[in-house]
Amino acid sequence: MSADLCAAVADYLAARRARGYRLDGHEQLLRSFLDSLQARGEARITVPAAVAFATAPAGTGRAWHAQRLAAVRAFAGYVHGLDPAAADPVPDGLVPARAVRRVPYLYSGEETARLVAAAAALPSVMLAASMRMLIGLLASTGLRSGEAFILDPADLDSATQVLPVTGKYGRTRLIALHPTTAAALSDYLQIRAAHAADGTSALLIGQAGRRLNPTMARAVFRSLTAECGLAPQPGCGAPRLHDFRHVFAVNTLIDAHRQGRDIDACIAVLATYLGHVSPVHTYWYLTVTAALTDAVSERAALYYQGGNRR
C-alpha cells in the first residue's frame, strides 16, 4: 500500500481530532480499508473499493455498513482534496441505512416507586442504597445511566444543588437538582461514607465499596423489573435504565403544555439539559402517549375557547 495513503490516515485523524472529533476505532477501520485496497491490487481509493469494504463483514446490518462507508468517505474526501489522483470522491447515500428507534418502556410514577422500593429491599445494604439512588437520580434528572456511573461525590455542589455532569465526547453540563433529589443524595452520602473502600472516589458504589459496575447494575435492574412485574409491552423491548431518560423528556413536554409554556423554547432548554448539541436528538426521546395527547388537546381547547383563530 502507498506510504502516502498510510501517512494520510495519521494526518487526517490528527487534523479532525484537533477539531474536537474523537473518532474512536477509526484508525483501525481505515487501516483495514487500506489493507483491503492492497488485497484488491489497487493503489488508489475508488468508489467500488470503498463500497466493497463497507459491505464486506458477513452477518452484520446495514447500519454498520453505512457507518463503515461514512468513515471511508470522509477520509477519501480528505485525500482527494490533497491529491485528486489518489482518491475518487465517494458519494453519500450509497449504503442507505436508517436507525431503527427502539420503542422505550415509559414507566409510570407508580412503577418507578415500586422499583425504588424493590431496590431498597435488596440484601446488601450498600447495593440497595446505590440502586435506589441510581433509579431515583435517573428518573428525576434524565441523565444517561453511563453519566451516573462515573459521577464522583466531589461533583455535587450541595449549596447550590447543582450537579456538573460529563456526557458524550467529554462535554460537561450543569444539572439543577430538585430539592428532594438533593436531599436523597445527602442521605445516600451518609450511607456511602460508612461503606466506601479506601481511595474510592465514586459516588455510586457496590457492596464491595468500589465504583458500581454498570453491567452488574443493569443485571440487578432487570431482576427488579421482573420482580415488579414490568413485562415488555407490545412493540417495546424489556425495560431498561435508559428508558428513564425517555420518561423524563416526555414528562417535561407534558408539563410544558399544561403550564402553557412556549414549546419551542422548552425543547431548546430540554436539549441543553439532556446534553444534546441539537434538538434533533431530543426529539428522538419524545414518544406520543395518552397523557401527552391529552395535554396537547387541553391546551388547544383553551386556545380556541379564548377566541383565537388562524
C-alpha positions as YAML, in Angstrom:
chain: A
units: angstrom
residues:
- id: 1
  name: MET
  ca: [0.00, 0.00, 0.00]
- id: 2
  name: SER
  ca: [1.17, 3.50, -0.79]
- id: 3
  name: ALA
  ca: [3.15, 5.03, 2.05]
- id: 4
  name: ASP
  ca: [1.42, 8.31, 1.22]
- id: 5
  name: LEU
  ca: [-2.02, 6.84, 2.00]
- id: 6
  name: CYS
  ca: [-0.75, 5.28, 5.22]
- id: 7
  name: ALA
  ca: [0.69, 8.62, 6.31]
- id: 8
  name: ALA
  ca: [-2.53, 10.35, 5.25]
- id: 9
  name: VAL
  ca: [-4.51, 8.27, 7.78]
- id: 10
  name: ALA
  ca: [-2.44, 9.63, 10.67]
- id: 11
  name: ASP
  ca: [-2.57, 13.20, 9.37]
- id: 12
  name: TYR
  ca: [-6.33, 13.01, 8.70]
- id: 13
  name: LEU
  ca: [-7.13, 11.67, 12.18]
- id: 14
  name: ALA
  ca: [-4.85, 14.20, 13.87]
- id: 15
  name: ALA
  ca: [-6.49, 17.08, 11.97]
- id: 16
  name: ARG
  ca: [-10.05, 16.01, 12.81]
- id: 17
  name: ARG
  ca: [-9.26, 15.20, 16.45]
- id: 18
  name: ALA
  ca: [-7.70, 18.64, 16.79]
- id: 19
  name: ARG
  ca: [-11.14, 20.00, 15.90]
- id: 20
  name: GLY
  ca: [-12.79, 18.01, 18.68]
- id: 21
  name: TYR
  ca: [-13.77, 14.73, 16.98]
- id: 22
  name: ARG
  ca: [-12.98, 11.56, 18.93]
- id: 23
  name: LEU
  ca: [-13.21, 9.08, 16.03]
- id: 24
  name: ASP
  ca: [-12.87, 6.05, 18.28]
- id: 25
  name: GLY
  ca: [-11.92, 2.99, 16.27]
- id: 26
  name: HIS
  ca: [-11.43, 4.93, 13.03]
- id: 27
  name: GLU
  ca: [-7.69, 4.34, 12.82]
- id: 28
  name: GLN
  ca: [-8.10, 0.56, 12.84]
- id: 29
  name: LEU
  ca: [-11.02, 0.83, 10.42]
- id: 30
  name: LEU
  ca: [-9.14, 2.98, 7.91]
- id: 31
  name: ARG
  ca: [-6.01, 0.86, 8.08]
- id: 32
  name: SER
  ca: [-8.18, -2.21, 7.44]
- id: 33
  name: PHE
  ca: [-9.57, -0.38, 4.44]
- id: 34
  name: LEU
  ca: [-6.06, 0.26, 3.11]
- id: 35
  name: ASP
  ca: [-5.28, -3.44, 3.60]
- id: 36
  name: SER
  ca: [-8.39, -4.28, 1.55]
- id: 37
  name: LEU
  ca: [-7.17, -1.95, -1.22]
- id: 38
  name: GLN
  ca: [-3.85, -3.77, -1.27]
- id: 39
  name: ALA
  ca: [-5.61, -7.14, -1.42]
- id: 40
  name: ARG
  ca: [-7.55, -5.88, -4.45]
- id: 41
  name: GLY
  ca: [-4.32, -4.78, -6.09]
- id: 42
  name: GLU
  ca: [-5.37, -1.13, -6.08]
- id: 43
  name: ALA
  ca: [-3.14, 1.78, -5.14]
- id: 44
  name: ARG
  ca: [-5.80, 4.49, -5.01]
- id: 45
  name: ILE
  ca: [-9.18, 4.92, -3.35]
- id: 46
  name: THR
  ca: [-12.10, 4.11, -5.64]
- id: 47
  name: VAL
  ca: [-15.85, 4.05, -5.07]
- id: 48
  name: PRO
  ca: [-16.22, 0.29, -5.78]
- id: 49
  name: ALA
  ca: [-13.39, -0.48, -3.35]
- id: 50
  name: ALA
  ca: [-14.99, 1.67, -0.64]
- id: 51
  name: VAL
  ca: [-18.40, 0.04, -1.06]
- id: 52
  name: ALA
  ca: [-16.90, -3.45, -1.15]
- id: 53
  name: PHE
  ca: [-15.03, -2.80, 2.09]
- id: 54
  name: ALA
  ca: [-18.05, -1.27, 3.82]
- id: 55
  name: THR
  ca: [-20.35, -4.20, 2.98]
- id: 56
  name: ALA
  ca: [-17.79, -6.98, 3.46]
- id: 57
  name: PRO
  ca: [-18.49, -8.10, 7.07]
- id: 58
  name: ALA
  ca: [-20.84, -11.06, 6.94]
- id: 59
  name: GLY
  ca: [-23.77, -11.24, 9.32]
- id: 60
  name: THR
  ca: [-23.82, -7.51, 10.06]
- id: 61
  name: GLY
  ca: [-26.56, -4.99, 9.42]
- id: 62
  name: ARG
  ca: [-26.89, -2.14, 7.00]
- id: 63
  name: ALA
  ca: [-26.40, 0.41, 9.75]
- id: 64
  name: TRP
  ca: [-22.88, -0.92, 10.40]
- id: 65
  name: HIS
  ca: [-22.14, -0.97, 6.68]
- id: 66
  name: ALA
  ca: [-23.25, 2.67, 6.43]
- id: 67
  name: GLN
  ca: [-21.01, 3.64, 9.36]
- id: 68
  name: ARG
  ca: [-18.01, 1.94, 7.77]
- id: 69
  name: LEU
  ca: [-18.65, 3.69, 4.46]
- id: 70
  name: ALA
  ca: [-19.10, 7.05, 6.19]
- id: 71
  name: ALA
  ca: [-15.66, 6.70, 7.77]
- id: 72
  name: VAL
  ca: [-14.05, 5.80, 4.45]
- id: 73
  name: ARG
  ca: [-15.99, 8.52, 2.61]
- id: 74
  name: ALA
  ca: [-14.71, 11.25, 4.92]
- id: 75
  name: PHE
  ca: [-11.13, 10.00, 4.56]
- id: 76
  name: ALA
  ca: [-11.46, 9.75, 0.78]
- id: 77
  name: GLY
  ca: [-12.65, 13.35, 0.66]
- id: 78
  name: TYR
  ca: [-9.62, 14.43, 2.68]
- id: 79
  name: VAL
  ca: [-7.22, 12.56, 0.37]
- id: 80
  name: HIS
  ca: [-8.94, 13.83, -2.77]
- id: 81
  name: GLY
  ca: [-8.53, 17.38, -1.52]
- id: 82
  name: LEU
  ca: [-4.78, 16.83, -1.21]
- id: 83
  name: ASP
  ca: [-4.30, 14.82, -4.40]
- id: 84
  name: PRO
  ca: [-7.25, 14.14, -6.76]
- id: 85
  name: ALA
  ca: [-5.22, 11.38, -8.42]
- id: 86
  name: ALA
  ca: [-5.01, 9.42, -5.14]
- id: 87
  name: ALA
  ca: [-8.71, 9.12, -4.41]
- id: 88
  name: ASP
  ca: [-12.11, 9.44, -6.04]
- id: 89
  name: PRO
  ca: [-14.81, 11.26, -4.09]
- id: 90
  name: VAL
  ca: [-17.23, 8.76, -2.53]
- id: 91
  name: PRO
  ca: [-20.85, 9.94, -2.90]
- id: 92
  name: ASP
  ca: [-23.14, 10.00, 0.08]
- id: 93
  name: GLY
  ca: [-26.07, 7.57, 0.36]
- id: 94
  name: LEU
  ca: [-24.50, 4.57, -1.44]
- id: 95
  name: VAL
  ca: [-25.40, 2.36, 1.52]
- id: 96
  name: PRO
  ca: [-28.64, 3.77, 2.93]
- id: 97
  name: ALA
  ca: [-29.48, 2.74, 6.45]
- id: 98
  name: ARG
  ca: [-31.96, 4.34, 8.79]
- id: 99
  name: ALA
  ca: [-31.56, 3.99, 12.52]
- id: 100
  name: VAL
  ca: [-34.38, 1.89, 13.95]
- id: 101
  name: ARG
  ca: [-35.85, 3.53, 17.02]
- id: 102
  name: ARG
  ca: [-36.31, 1.14, 19.89]
- id: 103
  name: VAL
  ca: [-39.70, 1.75, 21.49]
- id: 104
  name: PRO
  ca: [-38.95, 2.73, 25.10]
- id: 105
  name: TYR
  ca: [-40.67, 1.44, 28.19]
- id: 106
  name: LEU
  ca: [-42.31, 4.50, 29.74]
- id: 107
  name: TYR
  ca: [-42.52, 3.99, 33.49]
- id: 108
  name: SER
  ca: [-45.47, 5.43, 35.34]
- id: 109
  name: GLY
  ca: [-44.87, 7.22, 38.62]
- id: 110
  name: GLU
  ca: [-46.31, 4.22, 40.47]
- id: 111
  name: GLU
  ca: [-43.98, 1.80, 38.65]
- id: 112
  name: THR
  ca: [-40.95, 3.95, 39.45]
- id: 113
  name: ALA
  ca: [-41.95, 3.99, 43.12]
- id: 114
  name: ARG
  ca: [-42.26, 0.19, 43.10]
- id: 115
  name: LEU
  ca: [-38.81, -0.17, 41.54]
- id: 116
  name: VAL
  ca: [-37.30, 2.13, 44.17]
- id: 117
  name: ALA
  ca: [-38.99, 0.11, 46.93]
- id: 118
  name: ALA
  ca: [-37.77, -3.17, 45.43]
- id: 119
  name: ALA
  ca: [-34.22, -1.81, 45.21]
- id: 120
  name: ALA
  ca: [-34.35, -0.75, 48.85]
- id: 121
  name: ALA
  ca: [-35.15, -4.36, 49.79]
- id: 122
  name: LEU
  ca: [-32.00, -5.84, 48.24]
- id: 123
  name: PRO
  ca: [-30.00, -7.93, 50.76]
- id: 124
  name: SER
  ca: [-26.82, -5.84, 50.52]
- id: 125
  name: VAL
  ca: [-27.27, -2.56, 52.37]
- id: 126
  name: MET
  ca: [-24.86, -0.67, 50.11]
- id: 127
  name: LEU
  ca: [-26.11, -2.15, 46.86]
- id: 128
  name: ALA
  ca: [-29.69, -1.45, 47.94]
- id: 129
  name: ALA
  ca: [-28.87, 2.18, 48.68]
- id: 130
  name: SER
  ca: [-26.94, 2.62, 45.41]
- id: 131
  name: MET
  ca: [-29.60, 1.03, 43.19]
- id: 132
  name: ARG
  ca: [-32.28, 3.09, 44.92]
- id: 133
  name: MET
  ca: [-30.23, 6.24, 44.37]
- id: 134
  name: LEU
  ca: [-29.44, 5.30, 40.77]
- id: 135
  name: ILE
  ca: [-33.11, 4.81, 39.86]
- id: 136
  name: GLY
  ca: [-34.17, 7.99, 41.62]
- id: 137
  name: LEU
  ca: [-31.38, 10.03, 40.05]
- id: 138
  name: LEU
  ca: [-32.16, 8.86, 36.51]
- id: 139
  name: ALA
  ca: [-35.89, 9.38, 36.98]
- id: 140
  name: SER
  ca: [-35.52, 12.91, 38.37]
- id: 141
  name: THR
  ca: [-32.75, 14.23, 36.10]
- id: 142
  name: GLY
  ca: [-32.92, 12.35, 32.79]
- id: 143
  name: LEU
  ca: [-29.21, 11.50, 32.98]
- id: 144
  name: ARG
  ca: [-27.76, 8.78, 30.81]
- id: 145
  name: SER
  ca: [-27.02, 5.78, 33.02]
- id: 146
  name: GLY
  ca: [-23.39, 5.91, 31.88]
- id: 147
  name: GLU
  ca: [-23.17, 9.50, 33.11]
- id: 148
  name: ALA
  ca: [-24.48, 8.47, 36.52]
- id: 149
  name: PHE
  ca: [-21.98, 5.63, 36.90]
- id: 150
  name: ILE
  ca: [-18.98, 7.95, 36.50]
- id: 151
  name: LEU
  ca: [-20.17, 10.60, 38.97]
- id: 152
  name: ASP
  ca: [-17.99, 11.38, 41.97]
- id: 153
  name: PRO
  ca: [-19.12, 12.93, 45.29]
- id: 154
  name: ALA
  ca: [-16.89, 15.91, 44.57]
- id: 155
  name: ASP
  ca: [-19.10, 16.70, 41.58]
- id: 156
  name: LEU
  ca: [-22.07, 17.58, 43.78]
- id: 157
  name: ASP
  ca: [-22.46, 21.20, 44.88]
- id: 158
  name: SER
  ca: [-24.73, 20.81, 47.89]
- id: 159
  name: ALA
  ca: [-25.02, 24.54, 48.49]
- id: 160
  name: THR
  ca: [-26.42, 25.36, 45.05]
- id: 161
  name: GLN
  ca: [-27.95, 21.91, 44.44]
- id: 162
  name: VAL
  ca: [-26.23, 21.73, 41.05]
- id: 163
  name: LEU
  ca: [-24.56, 18.67, 39.60]
- id: 164
  name: PRO
  ca: [-21.86, 19.01, 36.90]
- id: 165
  name: VAL
  ca: [-22.20, 16.06, 34.51]
- id: 166
  name: THR
  ca: [-19.73, 14.85, 31.92]
- id: 167
  name: GLY
  ca: [-21.57, 13.46, 28.90]
- id: 168
  name: LYS
  ca: [-20.69, 12.21, 25.46]
- id: 169
  name: TYR
  ca: [-17.42, 13.37, 23.92]
- id: 170
  name: GLY
  ca: [-16.34, 14.90, 27.21]
- id: 171
  name: ARG
  ca: [-18.93, 17.67, 27.10]
- id: 172
  name: THR
  ca: [-19.87, 18.99, 30.55]
- id: 173
  name: ARG
  ca: [-23.21, 20.49, 31.54]
- id: 174
  name: LEU
  ca: [-24.83, 21.62, 34.78]
- id: 175
  name: ILE
  ca: [-27.90, 19.79, 36.10]
- id: 176
  name: ALA
  ca: [-30.14, 21.59, 38.58]
- id: 177
  name: LEU
  ca: [-31.39, 19.14, 41.19]
- id: 178
  name: HIS
  ca: [-34.86, 19.14, 42.65]
- id: 179
  name: PRO
  ca: [-34.70, 19.69, 46.44]
- id: 180
  name: THR
  ca: [-35.98, 16.15, 47.06]
- id: 181
  name: THR
  ca: [-33.23, 14.73, 44.85]
- id: 182
  name: ALA
  ca: [-30.59, 16.80, 46.62]
- id: 183
  name: ALA
  ca: [-31.93, 15.60, 49.99]
- id: 184
  name: ALA
  ca: [-31.87, 11.97, 48.84]
- id: 185
  name: LEU
  ca: [-28.27, 12.39, 47.69]
- id: 186
  name: SER
  ca: [-27.34, 13.84, 51.06]
- id: 187
  name: ASP
  ca: [-28.87, 10.85, 52.86]
- id: 188
  name: TYR
  ca: [-27.16, 8.47, 50.45]
- id: 189
  name: LEU
  ca: [-23.75, 10.04, 51.05]
- id: 190
  name: GLN
  ca: [-24.06, 9.26, 54.75]
- id: 191
  name: ILE
  ca: [-24.61, 5.56, 53.97]
- id: 192
  name: ARG
  ca: [-21.83, 5.62, 51.38]
- id: 193
  name: ALA
  ca: [-19.35, 7.10, 53.87]
- id: 194
  name: ALA
  ca: [-19.71, 4.02, 56.07]
- id: 195
  name: HIS
  ca: [-19.16, 1.51, 53.25]
- id: 196
  name: ALA
  ca: [-16.79, 3.07, 50.70]
- id: 197
  name: ALA
  ca: [-13.43, 1.36, 50.30]
- id: 198
  name: ASP
  ca: [-10.31, 3.42, 50.89]
- id: 199
  name: GLY
  ca: [-9.43, 5.54, 47.90]
- id: 200
  name: THR
  ca: [-12.80, 5.11, 46.20]
- id: 201
  name: SER
  ca: [-13.86, 8.36, 44.54]
- id: 202
  name: ALA
  ca: [-17.10, 7.07, 43.00]
- id: 203
  name: LEU
  ca: [-20.48, 8.43, 44.02]
- id: 204
  name: LEU
  ca: [-22.36, 5.19, 43.35]
- id: 205
  name: ILE
  ca: [-20.62, 2.18, 44.87]
- id: 206
  name: GLY
  ca: [-21.37, -1.53, 45.06]
- id: 207
  name: GLN
  ca: [-21.39, -3.90, 48.00]
- id: 208
  name: ALA
  ca: [-17.56, -4.17, 47.91]
- id: 209
  name: GLY
  ca: [-17.26, -0.41, 48.36]
- id: 210
  name: ARG
  ca: [-15.89, 0.22, 44.87]
- id: 211
  name: ARG
  ca: [-17.48, 2.02, 41.91]
- id: 212
  name: LEU
  ca: [-20.78, 0.42, 40.96]
- id: 213
  name: ASN
  ca: [-20.24, -1.87, 37.98]
- id: 214
  name: PRO
  ca: [-22.58, -0.85, 35.12]
- id: 215
  name: THR
  ca: [-23.05, -4.39, 33.80]
- id: 216
  name: MET
  ca: [-23.90, -5.72, 37.24]
- id: 217
  name: ALA
  ca: [-26.19, -2.78, 38.00]
- id: 218
  name: ARG
  ca: [-28.13, -3.31, 34.77]
- id: 219
  name: ALA
  ca: [-28.50, -7.01, 35.57]
- id: 220
  name: VAL
  ca: [-29.80, -6.15, 39.04]
- id: 221
  name: PHE
  ca: [-32.23, -3.66, 37.50]
- id: 222
  name: ARG
  ca: [-33.56, -6.33, 35.14]
- id: 223
  name: SER
  ca: [-34.22, -8.56, 38.14]
- id: 224
  name: LEU
  ca: [-36.05, -5.68, 39.84]
- id: 225
  name: THR
  ca: [-38.28, -5.09, 36.81]
- id: 226
  name: ALA
  ca: [-39.12, -8.80, 36.75]
- id: 227
  name: GLU
  ca: [-39.87, -8.75, 40.47]
- id: 228
  name: CYS
  ca: [-42.20, -5.77, 39.95]
- id: 229
  name: GLY
  ca: [-43.94, -7.49, 37.05]
- id: 230
  name: LEU
  ca: [-42.85, -4.96, 34.43]
- id: 231
  name: ALA
  ca: [-43.11, -7.16, 31.38]
- id: 232
  name: PRO
  ca: [-42.33, -5.80, 27.89]
- id: 233
  name: GLN
  ca: [-45.36, -4.18, 26.30]
- id: 234
  name: PRO
  ca: [-46.35, -4.81, 22.66]
- id: 235
  name: GLY
  ca: [-43.74, -3.24, 20.41]
- id: 236
  name: CYS
  ca: [-41.40, -2.49, 23.33]
- id: 237
  name: GLY
  ca: [-38.24, -4.16, 24.48]
- id: 238
  name: ALA
  ca: [-37.56, -5.13, 28.06]
- id: 239
  name: PRO
  ca: [-37.48, -2.18, 30.50]
- id: 240
  name: ARG
  ca: [-34.04, -0.54, 30.74]
- id: 241
  name: LEU
  ca: [-32.35, 2.05, 32.91]
- id: 242
  name: HIS
  ca: [-32.00, 4.22, 29.80]
- id: 243
  name: ASP
  ca: [-35.78, 4.37, 29.45]
- id: 244
  name: PHE
  ca: [-35.96, 6.77, 32.41]
- id: 245
  name: ARG
  ca: [-34.38, 9.35, 30.09]
- id: 246
  name: HIS
  ca: [-37.28, 8.91, 27.67]
- id: 247
  name: VAL
  ca: [-39.78, 9.26, 30.51]
- id: 248
  name: PHE
  ca: [-38.09, 12.45, 31.69]
- id: 249
  name: ALA
  ca: [-38.28, 14.01, 28.21]
- id: 250
  name: VAL
  ca: [-41.94, 13.08, 27.68]
- id: 251
  name: ASN
  ca: [-42.99, 14.28, 31.15]
- id: 252
  name: THR
  ca: [-41.13, 17.57, 30.62]
- id: 253
  name: LEU
  ca: [-43.13, 18.18, 27.45]
- id: 254
  name: ILE
  ca: [-46.41, 17.26, 29.17]
- id: 255
  name: ASP
  ca: [-45.68, 19.72, 31.98]
- id: 256
  name: ALA
  ca: [-44.78, 22.44, 29.47]
- id: 257
  name: HIS
  ca: [-48.14, 22.08, 27.72]
- id: 258
  name: ARG
  ca: [-50.09, 22.07, 30.97]
- id: 259
  name: GLN
  ca: [-48.25, 25.17, 32.16]
- id: 260
  name: GLY
  ca: [-48.87, 26.98, 28.87]
- id: 261
  name: ARG
  ca: [-45.17, 27.42, 28.15]
- id: 262
  name: ASP
  ca: [-43.54, 28.12, 24.78]
- id: 263
  name: ILE
  ca: [-42.89, 24.60, 23.46]
- id: 264
  name: ASP
  ca: [-40.09, 25.58, 21.08]
- id: 265
  name: ALA
  ca: [-38.23, 27.30, 23.90]
- id: 266
  name: CYS
  ca: [-38.91, 24.33, 26.17]
- id: 267
  name: ILE
  ca: [-37.42, 21.91, 23.63]
- id: 268
  name: ALA
  ca: [-34.30, 24.09, 23.35]
- id: 269
  name: VAL
  ca: [-33.86, 24.08, 27.13]
- id: 270
  name: LEU
  ca: [-34.56, 20.34, 27.33]
- id: 271
  name: ALA
  ca: [-31.94, 19.66, 24.64]
- id: 272
  name: THR
  ca: [-29.34, 21.56, 26.66]
- id: 273
  name: TYR
  ca: [-30.39, 19.82, 29.88]
- id: 274
  name: LEU
  ca: [-30.09, 16.38, 28.27]
- id: 275
  name: GLY
  ca: [-26.69, 17.23, 26.79]
- id: 276
  name: HIS
  ca: [-27.72, 17.35, 23.13]
- id: 277
  name: VAL
  ca: [-25.96, 19.62, 20.65]
- id: 278
  name: SER
  ca: [-29.15, 19.82, 18.58]
- id: 279
  name: PRO
  ca: [-32.89, 19.50, 19.37]
- id: 280
  name: VAL
  ca: [-33.00, 16.89, 16.59]
- id: 281
  name: HIS
  ca: [-31.51, 14.42, 19.05]
- id: 282
  name: THR
  ca: [-34.01, 15.45, 21.72]
- id: 283
  name: TYR
  ca: [-36.98, 14.58, 19.50]
- id: 284
  name: TRP
  ca: [-35.67, 11.01, 19.48]
- id: 285
  name: TYR
  ca: [-36.72, 10.79, 23.13]
- id: 286
  name: LEU
  ca: [-40.25, 12.04, 22.64]
- id: 287
  name: THR
  ca: [-42.99, 9.43, 22.38]
- id: 288
  name: VAL
  ca: [-46.69, 10.14, 21.84]
- id: 289
  name: THR
  ca: [-48.55, 8.91, 24.92]
- id: 290
  name: ALA
  ca: [-52.13, 9.23, 26.09]
- id: 291
  name: ALA
  ca: [-51.04, 11.77, 28.71]
- id: 292
  name: LEU
  ca: [-49.17, 13.87, 26.16]
- id: 293
  name: THR
  ca: [-52.10, 13.75, 23.72]
- id: 294
  name: ASP
  ca: [-54.47, 14.86, 26.48]
- id: 295
  name: ALA
  ca: [-52.18, 17.74, 27.45]
- id: 296
  name: VAL
  ca: [-51.97, 18.95, 23.85]
- id: 297
  name: SER
  ca: [-55.74, 18.61, 23.40]
- id: 298
  name: GLU
  ca: [-56.48, 20.51, 26.60]
- id: 299
  name: ARG
  ca: [-54.15, 23.31, 25.58]
- id: 300
  name: ALA
  ca: [-55.69, 23.51, 22.10]
- id: 301
  name: ALA
  ca: [-59.17, 23.67, 23.63]
- id: 302
  name: LEU
  ca: [-58.15, 26.54, 25.91]
- id: 303
  name: TYR
  ca: [-56.62, 28.34, 22.93]
- id: 304
  name: TYR
  ca: [-59.82, 28.18, 20.88]
- id: 305
  name: GLN
  ca: [-62.02, 28.96, 23.86]
- id: 306
  name: GLY
  ca: [-60.09, 32.19, 24.14]
- id: 307
  name: GLY
  ca: [-61.36, 33.19, 20.69]
- id: 308
  name: ASN
  ca: [-58.06, 32.57, 18.90]
- id: 309
  name: ARG
  ca: [-58.35, 31.56, 15.25]
- id: 310
  name: ARG
  ca: [-55.80, 31.15, 12.48]
...
